[in-house]
Amino acid sequence: MGTLQNDMSDVKTSLISLRQHLTAFMSTDAAHEGALASLQARLNRIERRLEISET
């Protein structure tokens, strides 16, 4: 019975660790999406300026 409890404790610890890594990954992914959106907006502004200066 003690071995089963130790195994369950190990599984719980592993699940907590996995959940923390997933949360960190999601945070990093959201930060990258924000950076990409910022760069896309900047590119759009540059393209508009180039269109204005070409005409």
GITA-V166823 format. One record per pair of residues at least 6 apart in sequence whose C-alpha atoms are under 7 Angstrom apart, sorted by sequence separation. I is the first residue (numbers start at 0). J is the second residue. D is the distance in Angstrom with one decimal. If there is no record, write none. Layout:
I:J:D / I:J:D
This chain:
none
